[in-house]
Amino acid sequence: MAEWTGLVTSSTGAYSGLNTQQIISTIVQADSQPLVDLQNKVAADQAEISAYGGLINSLSSLNTLAQNMALPTIYGMAATSSNSTVLTATAGTNAAAATYSMTVSQIAQAQSIYSANFASETATPVANSGDAGFEIQVGSGSPVAITFNGTNFVVGSNTYSNSLDGVRAAINAAGAGVTASVINNGSGYQLVLTSAQTGASNRVKILVNTGSGYGDATGSAGINRLAFDPTYNSNGSVAGYGTYTNMQQSMAGLDANLTLNGLSVTRSTNTITDLITGVTVNLLQAGSSTLSVANDNSGFTSQINSFISTYNTVMGAINGALGTQSIPGPLYGDSLTKGLRETLYNMTTTTYNGTSLAALGITHGSNGNLTLNSTAWNAALAANPSQVLGAVNQMASSLQTTMNSYMNTIIPGAEQGLNGEISLYQQQENQWAAKLAIIQQTLTAQFAAMEQYLSTLSSESSSMTNMLNPSTSSSSSGSTSTTLK
């Protein structure tokens, strides 16, 4: 409220001696109580809107959990190996419960080949001046060429020195499907190439170009020393290198061989995703193991615990918004909030799929919070897992529908009504503020007029006093004359 201004400009009237500003302020303050009441109503409505927003946030978290719990696939699956040194496995929700007998006779292996000795890693040339380069092919993939310009090896726009180190860097930069390295075996330096993928189908072939096109080695000097195009035995060993041995195999590219319930299985990788539906098998070494795929209670139980925790958070938000008679909250006595609390309680005590949450070990405390009795829960799962799953699915689906109604319709409707009240109260506030301003201005003018009137009376009183007592002036003149004589 603006301070009053007017003809009375001092706190105390010059003629009345009254503290006019304080008097005016007291009168206006007494008349402003309706405005204060309106301001308090606005603050209360705003607090309710804020509390409703908090409830929506809490319900949103619970609703997200309910959406997941309403799905029939909430029940997880687990795969367990009896010998985790031979193989391990994981199961998805689409896996079926079953037991498999597995024997691994050979795990998949990546091929590795090596060159003859070079005297130096950086100083000994690999290619002769007339050589044109070489190409690497992994399995049935497209060959990747690394050219030689007479001085350096070239990959794209980059050049690499004519040495083992340069060849290593060029091969790794070319992305040919192999990893290149240089080792010091104690008597010289060797180039080692290892296929990036396991299996017989990912064996490496290197054709050289001595100037007349890519092909097998025609000698044992220069670029020919990188050639590798042998024939293989059934076990992956090299059957023959041809006339010039050049690069040789140190590790065979092998497929994984195993039996599943007596059936032979071959794969090029040790991570097998297409053997058992929904199950990923990781082969580690030769040996036997029993693979069991079964329902996984741990994930289901973890989700139930998350639901209970979030449900209790929602109840805490509701109870805090309502408060108590001695310490009322922003929504104290609010029928909507009380109804929400009662609805959530009733929905978690209803019978679903022929059972109740209480029968599953999920019960309410005195404050409305849920608790889980693990013994009862595990017993229910062991006795009838499909009934437990169906009950949780149905409860979550029903809960989700109710929460969507509160979040999207009921609570927003209440907020809209409160915002309408606030708008009306604010209009009434403006009207009362205008009335108080008029009262203030009127009082200011009245006190100013009073001071002006008192000023006039004071002046007239002085004039009348002078007129009624002329001797005062004459006496003063006579005394002056006597003194002069």
C-alpha positions as CSV (number, residue, x, y, z in Angstrom):
1,M,0.0,0.0,0.0
2,A,1.4,3.4,-1.0
3,E,2.2,6.0,1.7
4,W,-0.2,8.9,1.9
5,T,0.8,12.3,0.6
6,G,-1.1,15.6,0.9
7,L,-1.1,19.0,2.5
8,V,-0.1,17.6,5.9
9,T,3.6,17.1,5.5
10,S,4.9,16.7,9.0
11,S,4.2,13.9,11.5
12,T,2.8,16.4,14.0
13,G,0.2,19.1,13.1
14,A,1.6,22.5,13.5
15,Y,-1.5,23.9,15.1
16,S,-3.3,20.8,16.4
17,G,-0.2,19.1,17.8
18,L,-1.6,15.7,16.6
19,N,0.6,13.0,15.0
20,T,-1.6,13.1,11.9
21,Q,0.4,10.5,9.9
22,Q,0.1,7.9,12.6
23,I,-3.6,8.6,13.0
24,I,-4.2,8.2,9.3
25,S,-2.1,5.0,9.1
26,T,-4.0,3.5,12.1
27,I,-7.4,4.2,10.5
28,V,-6.3,2.8,7.1
29,Q,-4.8,-0.3,8.7
30,A,-8.0,-1.0,10.6
31,D,-9.9,-0.7,7.3
32,S,-7.4,-3.0,5.4
33,Q,-8.3,-6.3,7.2
34,P,-10.5,-7.5,4.2
35,L,-7.5,-7.0,2.0
36,V,-5.2,-9.0,4.4
37,D,-7.9,-11.7,4.4
38,L,-7.8,-11.9,0.6
39,Q,-4.0,-12.0,0.5
40,N,-4.1,-14.9,3.0
41,K,-6.6,-16.8,0.9
42,V,-4.4,-16.4,-2.2
43,A,-1.4,-17.7,-0.2
44,A,-3.4,-20.7,1.0
45,D,-4.6,-21.5,-2.5
46,Q,-1.0,-21.2,-3.9
47,A,0.2,-23.6,-1.1
48,E,-2.5,-26.1,-2.1
49,I,-1.5,-25.9,-5.8
50,S,2.2,-26.5,-4.8
51,A,1.2,-29.5,-2.7
52,Y,-0.9,-30.9,-5.5
53,G,2.1,-30.6,-7.8
54,G,4.2,-32.6,-5.3
55,L,1.5,-35.3,-5.3
56,I,1.5,-35.5,-9.1
57,N,5.3,-35.9,-9.1
58,S,5.1,-38.7,-6.5
59,L,2.3,-40.5,-8.4
60,S,4.3,-40.2,-11.6
61,S,7.2,-42.2,-10.2
62,L,4.8,-44.9,-8.9
63,N,3.0,-44.9,-12.3
64,T,6.2,-45.6,-14.1
65,L,6.8,-48.7,-11.9
66,A,3.1,-49.8,-12.4
67,Q,3.5,-49.6,-16.2
68,N,6.4,-52.1,-16.1
69,M,4.7,-54.3,-13.5
70,A,1.5,-54.5,-15.6
71,L,3.4,-56.4,-18.3
72,P,3.1,-60.2,-18.3
73,T,6.9,-60.4,-18.8
74,I,7.7,-59.0,-15.4
75,Y,8.9,-62.4,-14.3
76,G,12.6,-62.8,-15.2
77,M,14.6,-65.8,-16.3
78,A,18.0,-67.0,-15.3
79,A,20.6,-69.3,-16.8
80,T,23.0,-71.2,-14.6
81,S,26.0,-73.3,-15.5
82,S,27.0,-76.2,-13.3
83,N,30.6,-75.7,-14.4
84,S,31.4,-72.0,-14.9
85,T,35.0,-72.7,-16.0
86,V,33.6,-74.4,-19.1
87,L,30.7,-72.1,-20.0
88,T,28.5,-69.3,-18.6
89,A,25.1,-68.1,-19.8
90,T,22.5,-65.4,-19.5
91,A,18.8,-65.7,-20.2
92,G,16.3,-63.1,-21.5
93,T,12.6,-62.9,-20.6
94,N,11.7,-64.9,-23.8
95,A,13.8,-68.0,-22.6
96,A,11.9,-71.1,-21.6
97,A,12.6,-73.1,-18.5
98,A,14.7,-76.2,-19.4
99,T,17.8,-78.1,-18.6
100,Y,20.6,-78.9,-21.1
101,S,23.6,-81.2,-21.1
102,M,26.5,-79.6,-22.9
103,T,30.0,-80.8,-23.7
104,V,32.5,-78.5,-25.3
105,S,35.2,-80.3,-27.2
106,Q,36.9,-77.2,-28.7
107,I,36.4,-73.5,-28.3
108,A,36.7,-71.1,-31.2
109,Q,40.1,-69.6,-31.9
110,A,41.4,-66.7,-34.0
111,Q,44.1,-67.5,-36.5
112,S,47.6,-66.0,-35.9
113,I,50.5,-65.9,-38.5
114,Y,54.0,-64.7,-38.4
115,S,56.8,-63.6,-40.7
116,A,60.4,-64.7,-40.9
117,N,63.1,-62.8,-38.9
118,F,64.1,-59.2,-39.8
119,A,67.3,-57.7,-38.5
120,S,65.6,-54.5,-37.5
121,E,62.1,-53.3,-36.7
122,T,62.7,-49.9,-38.2
123,A,65.7,-50.0,-40.5
124,T,65.4,-53.3,-42.5
125,P,63.4,-52.7,-45.7
126,V,60.4,-55.0,-46.3
127,A,59.6,-54.2,-50.0
128,N,62.0,-53.9,-52.9
129,S,61.9,-50.8,-55.2
130,G,59.9,-52.6,-57.9
131,D,57.3,-54.0,-55.5
132,A,53.7,-52.6,-55.7
133,G,52.3,-53.7,-52.3
134,F,50.0,-56.4,-50.9
135,E,46.4,-57.1,-50.0
136,I,44.8,-58.8,-47.0
137,Q,41.6,-60.8,-47.1
138,V,39.8,-62.3,-44.1
139,G,37.5,-65.1,-44.9
140,S,35.1,-64.3,-47.7
141,G,35.4,-60.5,-47.1
142,S,36.7,-58.0,-49.6
143,P,40.5,-57.7,-49.9
144,V,42.1,-54.6,-48.5
145,A,45.1,-53.3,-50.4
146,I,48.1,-51.6,-49.0
147,T,50.2,-50.1,-51.8
148,F,53.9,-49.4,-52.1
149,N,55.1,-46.3,-54.0
150,G,58.7,-47.3,-54.2
151,T,59.6,-45.6,-51.0
152,N,56.7,-45.9,-48.5
153,F,53.6,-48.0,-47.9
154,V,50.4,-46.0,-48.6
155,V,47.0,-46.2,-47.0
156,G,44.6,-43.6,-48.2
157,S,46.5,-40.3,-48.0
158,N,48.9,-41.5,-45.3
159,T,52.3,-43.0,-45.9
160,Y,54.3,-45.4,-43.7
161,S,58.0,-46.3,-43.7
162,N,59.4,-49.3,-45.6
163,S,60.0,-51.3,-42.5
164,L,58.3,-53.8,-40.2
165,D,57.1,-50.9,-38.0
166,G,55.8,-49.2,-41.1
167,V,54.0,-52.3,-42.3
168,R,52.5,-52.8,-38.8
169,A,51.2,-49.2,-38.7
170,A,49.8,-49.4,-42.3
171,I,47.9,-52.7,-41.7
172,N,46.3,-51.4,-38.5
173,A,45.3,-48.2,-40.2
174,A,43.8,-50.0,-43.2
175,G,41.1,-51.8,-41.1
176,A,41.7,-55.1,-42.8
177,G,40.2,-57.2,-40.1
178,V,43.5,-58.2,-38.5
179,T,45.6,-56.8,-35.7
180,A,49.3,-56.3,-36.5
181,S,52.2,-56.2,-34.1
182,V,56.0,-56.6,-34.1
183,I,57.7,-58.9,-31.6
184,N,61.4,-59.4,-30.7
185,N,62.0,-63.1,-30.4
186,G,65.6,-62.7,-29.2
187,S,67.2,-63.4,-32.5
188,G,65.3,-61.0,-34.7
189,Y,62.0,-59.1,-35.3
190,Q,58.8,-60.7,-36.7
191,L,55.6,-59.3,-37.9
192,V,52.6,-61.0,-36.3
193,L,49.0,-60.8,-37.6
194,T,46.0,-62.0,-35.7
195,S,42.4,-62.2,-37.1
196,A,40.0,-60.0,-35.4
197,Q,37.4,-62.7,-35.5
198,T,37.5,-66.3,-34.3
199,G,36.6,-69.3,-36.5
200,A,37.7,-71.2,-39.6
201,S,35.7,-68.8,-41.8
202,N,37.9,-65.9,-40.7
203,R,41.2,-67.2,-41.8
204,V,43.7,-64.8,-43.3
205,K,45.1,-64.7,-46.8
206,I,47.8,-62.3,-48.0
207,L,48.5,-61.8,-51.7
208,V,51.6,-59.8,-52.8
209,N,52.1,-57.6,-55.8
210,T,55.7,-57.5,-57.1
211,G,54.6,-55.3,-60.0
212,S,52.4,-57.5,-62.2
213,G,49.3,-57.9,-60.0
214,Y,48.3,-59.5,-56.7
215,G,49.1,-63.2,-56.3
216,D,51.0,-65.8,-54.4
217,A,54.7,-65.3,-53.7
218,T,57.1,-65.9,-56.5
219,G,60.2,-65.7,-54.3
220,S,61.5,-65.2,-50.8
221,A,62.7,-61.7,-51.0
222,G,61.1,-58.2,-50.7
223,I,57.3,-58.1,-50.5
224,N,57.1,-61.8,-51.2
225,R,58.0,-62.4,-47.5
226,L,54.5,-61.2,-46.5
227,A,52.7,-63.8,-48.7
228,F,50.4,-66.3,-47.0
229,D,48.0,-68.5,-48.9
230,P,48.2,-72.1,-47.7
231,T,45.9,-75.1,-47.8
232,Y,44.4,-76.5,-44.6
233,N,43.8,-79.8,-43.0
234,S,40.4,-80.5,-41.4
235,N,41.7,-79.6,-37.9
236,G,42.9,-76.2,-39.1
237,S,46.6,-77.0,-39.4
238,V,48.4,-76.0,-42.6
239,A,48.5,-78.8,-45.1
240,G,51.0,-77.0,-47.4
241,Y,52.6,-73.6,-47.9
242,G,53.5,-74.0,-51.6
243,T,57.0,-73.4,-53.0
244,Y,57.9,-70.5,-50.7
245,T,56.9,-70.8,-47.0
246,N,57.2,-67.1,-46.1
247,M,54.5,-66.2,-43.5
248,Q,53.5,-69.2,-41.3
249,Q,50.7,-70.1,-39.0
250,S,51.3,-70.2,-35.3
251,M,47.6,-70.5,-34.2
252,A,44.9,-72.1,-36.3
253,G,41.6,-70.4,-36.9
254,L,39.1,-72.8,-35.3
255,D,35.4,-73.1,-34.9
256,A,33.8,-74.0,-31.5
257,N,32.6,-77.6,-31.4
258,L,30.2,-78.8,-28.8
259,T,27.2,-81.1,-28.2
260,L,23.9,-80.0,-26.8
261,N,21.9,-83.0,-25.4
262,G,23.9,-85.2,-27.7
263,L,23.5,-83.0,-30.8
264,S,26.6,-81.7,-32.5
265,V,26.9,-78.0,-32.8
266,T,29.6,-75.8,-34.6
267,R,29.9,-72.1,-34.4
268,S,32.6,-69.7,-35.4
269,T,32.4,-67.7,-32.1
270,N,32.5,-68.5,-28.4
271,T,29.6,-66.2,-27.7
272,I,26.6,-68.0,-29.1
273,T,23.2,-66.3,-29.2
274,D,21.3,-68.5,-31.7
275,L,21.6,-71.9,-30.1
276,I,18.8,-71.7,-27.4
277,T,16.0,-69.1,-27.8
278,G,16.5,-66.3,-25.4
279,V,19.8,-67.6,-24.0
280,T,23.4,-66.4,-24.7
281,V,26.1,-69.0,-24.1
282,N,29.7,-68.1,-23.5
283,L,32.2,-70.9,-24.1
284,L,35.4,-70.7,-22.0
285,Q,37.2,-74.0,-22.4
286,A,36.7,-77.7,-23.2
287,G,34.7,-79.7,-20.7
288,S,31.2,-80.6,-19.7
289,S,28.4,-78.6,-17.9
290,T,24.7,-78.7,-17.2
291,L,22.9,-75.6,-18.2
292,S,19.7,-74.8,-16.3
293,V,17.2,-72.1,-17.4
294,A,14.6,-71.3,-14.8
295,N,12.4,-68.5,-13.5
296,D,14.3,-65.8,-11.8
297,N,12.7,-64.6,-8.6
298,S,15.5,-62.1,-7.8
299,G,14.5,-59.5,-10.5
300,F,10.8,-59.9,-9.7
301,T,11.5,-59.4,-5.9
302,S,13.7,-56.4,-6.6
303,Q,10.9,-54.8,-8.6
304,I,8.4,-55.5,-5.8
305,N,10.7,-53.9,-3.3
306,S,11.0,-50.8,-5.6
307,F,7.2,-50.6,-5.9
308,I,6.8,-50.8,-2.1
309,S,9.4,-48.1,-1.5
310,T,7.8,-45.8,-4.1
311,Y,4.3,-46.5,-2.8
312,N,5.4,-45.5,0.7
313,T,7.0,-42.3,-0.7
314,V,3.6,-41.5,-2.2
315,M,1.9,-42.2,1.1
316,G,4.4,-40.0,2.9
317,A,3.7,-37.1,0.5
318,I,-0.1,-37.5,1.0
319,N,0.2,-37.6,4.8
320,G,2.6,-34.6,4.8
321,A,0.2,-32.6,2.6
322,L,-2.8,-33.4,4.9
323,G,-0.9,-32.9,8.2
324,T,-2.6,-33.3,11.5
325,Q,-5.1,-31.3,13.6
326,S,-2.2,-30.0,15.7
327,I,0.0,-29.4,12.7
328,P,-2.2,-29.0,9.6
329,G,-0.6,-29.4,6.2
330,P,-1.4,-27.3,3.0
331,L,-4.2,-29.8,2.1
332,Y,-5.5,-30.4,5.6
333,G,-9.1,-31.6,5.4
334,D,-9.0,-31.8,1.6
335,S,-11.4,-34.4,0.4
336,L,-9.6,-35.1,-2.8
337,T,-6.3,-35.9,-1.0
338,K,-8.1,-38.0,1.5
339,G,-9.9,-39.9,-1.3
340,L,-6.6,-40.5,-3.0
341,R,-5.1,-42.0,0.1
342,E,-8.2,-44.2,0.6
343,T,-8.2,-45.3,-3.0
344,L,-4.5,-46.4,-2.9
345,Y,-5.1,-48.3,0.3
346,N,-8.2,-50.1,-1.1
347,M,-6.4,-51.0,-4.4
348,T,-3.6,-52.7,-2.5
349,T,-6.0,-54.7,-0.3
350,T,-8.3,-55.9,-3.2
351,T,-8.2,-59.5,-4.4
352,Y,-6.5,-60.0,-7.8
353,N,-6.2,-63.3,-9.7
354,G,-7.7,-65.2,-6.8
355,T,-5.4,-63.9,-4.2
356,S,-4.4,-60.7,-2.3
357,L,-1.2,-58.9,-1.7
358,A,-1.4,-59.7,2.0
359,A,-1.4,-63.4,1.1
360,L,1.8,-62.8,-0.9
361,G,3.4,-61.2,2.1
362,I,2.7,-57.5,1.2
363,T,0.8,-55.9,4.1
364,H,0.0,-52.4,5.5
365,G,1.3,-50.8,8.6
366,S,-0.6,-48.4,10.9
367,N,0.6,-45.4,8.8
368,G,-0.6,-46.9,5.6
369,N,2.9,-47.9,4.4
370,L,3.5,-51.3,2.8
371,T,6.0,-53.9,4.0
372,L,7.2,-57.2,2.5
373,N,7.4,-60.4,4.4
374,S,10.2,-62.2,2.4
375,T,9.4,-65.6,3.8
376,A,5.7,-65.4,2.7
377,W,6.6,-63.9,-0.6
378,N,9.1,-66.6,-1.5
379,A,6.7,-69.3,-0.4
380,A,4.0,-67.9,-2.6
381,L,6.4,-67.8,-5.6
382,A,7.5,-71.3,-5.0
383,A,3.9,-72.6,-4.6
384,N,2.2,-70.8,-7.5
385,P,4.4,-68.4,-9.5
386,S,1.8,-67.8,-12.3
387,Q,-0.8,-66.8,-9.7
388,V,1.6,-64.3,-8.1
389,L,2.6,-62.9,-11.5
390,G,-1.1,-62.5,-12.5
391,A,-2.0,-60.8,-9.2
392,V,0.8,-58.3,-9.5
393,N,0.0,-57.7,-13.2
394,Q,-3.6,-57.0,-12.5
395,M,-3.0,-54.9,-9.4
396,A,-0.4,-52.8,-11.3
397,S,-2.7,-52.3,-14.3
398,S,-5.6,-51.2,-12.1
399,L,-3.3,-48.9,-10.1
400,Q,-2.0,-47.4,-13.3
401,T,-5.5,-46.5,-14.6
402,T,-6.4,-44.8,-11.3
403,M,-3.2,-42.8,-11.1
404,N,-3.5,-41.6,-14.7
405,S,-7.0,-40.4,-13.7
406,Y,-5.7,-38.5,-10.7
407,M,-2.6,-37.1,-12.5
408,N,-4.4,-36.1,-15.8
409,T,-7.9,-35.2,-14.7
410,I,-8.8,-35.0,-11.0
411,I,-5.8,-33.1,-9.6
412,P,-5.5,-30.7,-12.6
413,G,-9.2,-30.0,-12.3
414,A,-8.7,-29.0,-8.6
415,E,-5.7,-26.9,-9.6
416,Q,-7.8,-25.1,-12.2
417,G,-10.4,-24.3,-9.7
418,L,-7.9,-22.9,-7.3
419,N,-6.3,-20.8,-10.0
420,G,-9.8,-19.4,-10.7
421,E,-10.3,-18.5,-7.0
422,I,-6.9,-16.8,-7.0
423,S,-7.8,-14.7,-10.0
424,L,-11.1,-13.6,-8.3
425,Y,-9.3,-12.9,-5.0
426,Q,-6.7,-10.8,-6.8
427,Q,-9.4,-8.7,-8.5
428,Q,-11.0,-8.1,-5.1
429,E,-7.5,-7.2,-3.7
430,N,-7.2,-4.5,-6.4
431,Q,-10.6,-3.1,-5.5
432,W,-9.8,-3.0,-1.8
433,A,-6.5,-1.4,-2.5
434,A,-8.2,1.3,-4.5
435,K,-10.8,1.9,-1.7
436,L,-8.0,2.2,0.9
437,A,-6.2,4.7,-1.3
438,I,-9.3,6.9,-1.4
439,I,-9.7,6.6,2.4
440,Q,-6.1,7.6,2.8
441,Q,-6.5,10.6,0.5
442,T,-9.7,11.7,2.1
443,L,-8.2,11.6,5.6
444,T,-5.1,13.4,4.5
445,A,-7.3,16.2,3.0
446,Q,-9.4,16.4,6.1
447,F,-6.5,16.7,8.4
448,A,-4.9,19.3,6.1
449,A,-8.1,21.3,6.1
450,M,-8.3,21.1,9.9
451,E,-4.7,22.4,10.2
452,Q,-5.6,25.2,7.8
453,Y,-8.7,26.1,9.8
454,L,-6.7,26.1,13.1
455,S,-4.2,28.3,11.4
456,T,-6.9,30.8,10.5
457,L,-8.4,30.7,14.0
458,S,-4.9,31.4,15.5
459,S,-4.4,34.4,13.2
460,E,-7.8,35.8,14.0
461,S,-7.3,35.2,17.7
462,S,-4.0,37.3,17.6
463,S,-5.8,40.1,15.8
464,M,-8.6,40.3,18.3
465,T,-6.2,40.2,21.2
466,N,-4.4,43.3,19.7
467,M,-7.7,45.1,19.2
468,L,-8.9,44.4,22.8
469,N,-5.6,45.5,24.4
470,P,-4.4,48.8,22.7
471,S,-2.8,50.0,25.9
472,T,0.0,47.5,25.5
473,S,1.1,49.4,22.4
474,S,0.7,52.9,24.0
475,S,2.5,51.9,27.1
476,S,5.3,50.9,25.1
477,S,5.4,54.3,23.3
478,G,5.1,56.3,26.7
479,S,8.0,54.5,28.3
480,T,10.1,55.5,25.3
481,S,9.2,59.2,25.7
482,T,10.0,59.4,29.4
483,T,13.3,57.9,28.8
484,L,14.1,60.6,26.2
485,K,13.4,63.5,28.6
